[in-house]
């Protein structure tokens, strides 16, 4: 559940962007990200995570750019930037050899499992599944941004399907690996 909470800034962005506009949606994402980081820094035993730091930097930078330069991005264009940024954060976590799911998984398992090759492999697989989901969302955003005749429903359906698949895989894969390792 904690990992899903990390996506609260993106939910705030979507809701406010739809109701008020792009700049306000980006600012809402930045504010929610900042609140989550503050909670992590101020709460004993909590640590800021790669995804949360990256999300704050992403929304903060996009908000500053939109305000400073008066960016008038279309909905698909701004979503392309947000989803592309999210994909880059996830890929960077893999490149840094710290898949973003590892920090969330460590909150749920005993510390003696943290260096287990199986535990690490499972987290690389789950992080990769999220990367694929975000890549699918970026592809849909690209299509909607550059082929205006494509209905917005394509982006909505792609986003829902990709996120649903990533959430399901995140729940299923660790249990599947435990059963394979026991056999």
C-alpha positions in Angstrom: 0.0 0.0 0.0 2.9 2.4 0.8 4.1 2.1 -2.8 0.7 3.0 -4.2 0.6 6.0 -1.9 3.7 7.2 -3.6 1.5 7.8 -6.7 -0.6 10.3 -4.8 1.1 13.3 -6.5 0.1 11.8 -9.9 -3.5 11.4 -8.8 -3.5 15.0 -7.5 -2.0 16.2 -10.8 -4.7 14.4 -12.9 -7.6 15.6 -10.7 -6.5 19.2 -10.5 -5.3 19.3 -14.1 -8.8 18.2 -15.3 -10.6 20.7 -12.9 -8.4 23.8 -13.1 -5.7 23.4 -15.7 -2.2 22.2 -16.5 -0.1 24.6 -14.3 -2.4 24.1 -11.3 -2.2 20.3 -11.8 1.6 20.4 -11.9 1.7 22.6 -8.8 -0.7 20.2 -7.0 1.6 17.3 -7.8 4.6 19.3 -6.5 2.8 20.2 -3.3 1.7 16.6 -2.6 5.2 15.4 -3.3 6.7 18.0 -1.0 4.3 17.0 1.8 5.2 13.3 1.4 8.9 14.1 1.5 8.4 16.3 4.6 6.6 13.4 6.2 9.5 11.1 5.4 12.1 13.5 6.8 10.2 14.4 9.9 8.9 11.0 10.9 11.3 8.8 12.9 12.1 5.6 11.1 11.0 6.8 7.7 13.3 7.5 4.8 12.7 9.4 1.6 12.5 7.0 -1.4 13.9 7.3 -4.9 10.4 7.5 -6.4 9.2 10.2 -4.0 12.4 12.3 -4.5 12.2 11.9 -8.2 8.5 12.8 -8.2 9.1 16.0 -6.3 11.9 17.0 -8.7 9.8 16.1 -11.7 6.7 18.1 -10.6 8.7 20.9 -9.2 10.7 21.3 -12.4 7.7 21.1 -14.7 5.8 23.6 -12.5 8.7 26.1 -12.5 9.0 25.7 -16.3 5.3 26.1 -16.9 5.1 29.2 -14.7 8.4 30.8 -15.9 7.7 30.3 -19.6 4.0 30.3 -19.7 3.9 26.8 -21.2 0.6 26.1 -22.8 0.9 22.3 -23.2 -2.1 20.3 -24.3 -3.3 17.6 -21.9 -1.6 14.8 -23.9 1.7 16.8 -24.1 1.8 17.5 -20.4 0.9 13.9 -19.6 3.7 12.8 -21.9 6.2 14.9 -19.9 4.8 13.6 -16.6 4.7 9.9 -17.6 8.0 10.2 -19.4 9.5 11.6 -16.3 8.1 8.8 -14.2 9.5 6.3 -16.6 12.9 7.9 -16.4 12.8 7.8 -12.6 12.0 4.1 -12.6 14.7 3.4 -15.2 17.2 5.4 -13.3 16.5 3.4 -10.2 17.3 0.3 -12.1 20.5 1.8 -13.6 21.6 2.9 -10.1 21.1 -0.7 -9.0 18.4 0.4 -6.5 15.1 -0.7 -8.1 12.5 1.6 -6.6 10.4 -1.2 -5.3 13.3 -2.4 -3.1 12.8 0.4 -0.7 9.1 -0.4 -0.2 9.7 -4.2 0.0 12.3 -3.7 2.7 9.6 -2.2 4.9 7.7 -5.4 4.8 10.3 -8.1 5.1 12.9 -9.0 7.7 16.3 -7.4 7.2 18.1 -10.8 6.9 16.3 -11.2 3.5 17.4 -7.8 2.0 20.6 -9.2 0.5 19.0 -12.4 -0.7 19.5 -12.9 -4.5 15.8 -14.0 -4.8 14.6 -10.9 -3.0 16.7 -8.6 -5.2 15.7 -10.5 -8.4 12.0 -10.2 -7.5 12.3 -6.4 -7.0 14.1 -6.0 -10.3 11.3 -7.9 -12.0 8.6 -5.9 -10.3 10.4 -2.6 -11.1 10.7 -3.7 -14.7 7.0 -4.4 -14.8 6.3 -0.9 -13.7 8.7 0.4 -16.3 6.8 -1.5 -19.0 3.5 0.0 -17.7 4.9 3.5 -17.8 6.4 2.9 -21.2 3.0 1.8 -22.5 1.5 5.1 -21.0 4.3 7.1 -22.7 3.5 5.4 -26.0 -0.2 6.2 -25.6 0.7 9.8 -24.7 2.9 10.1 -27.8 0.1 8.8 -30.0 -2.4 11.2 -28.5 -0.1 14.2 -28.6 1.0 13.7 -32.2 -2.0 12.1 -33.8 -4.9 14.3 -32.7 -7.5 12.0 -34.4 -6.8 9.3 -31.8 -9.6 9.4 -29.2 -8.6 10.3 -25.6 -10.2 7.0 -24.6 -7.2 5.2 -26.0 -5.0 7.0 -23.5 -7.4 6.4 -20.6 -7.8 2.7 -21.4 -4.0 2.2 -21.9 -3.3 4.0 -18.6 -5.8 1.9 -16.6 -4.8 -1.3 -18.2 -1.0 -0.7 -17.7 -1.4 0.4 -14.1 -3.8 -2.5 -13.4 -1.3 -5.0 -14.9 1.6 -3.5 -12.8 -0.4 -3.6 -9.6 -1.5 -7.2 -10.2 2.0 -8.3 -11.1 3.4 -6.6 -8.0 1.0 -8.7 -5.9 1.3 -11.9 -7.8 5.0 -12.2 -8.6 6.5 -12.4 -5.1 4.1 -15.2 -4.1 4.8 -17.0 -7.3 8.5 -16.9 -6.7 8.1 -18.1 -3.1 6.2 -21.1 -4.4 8.8 -21.8 -7.1 11.6 -21.6 -4.6 9.9 -24.0 -2.2 9.4 -26.6 -5.0 
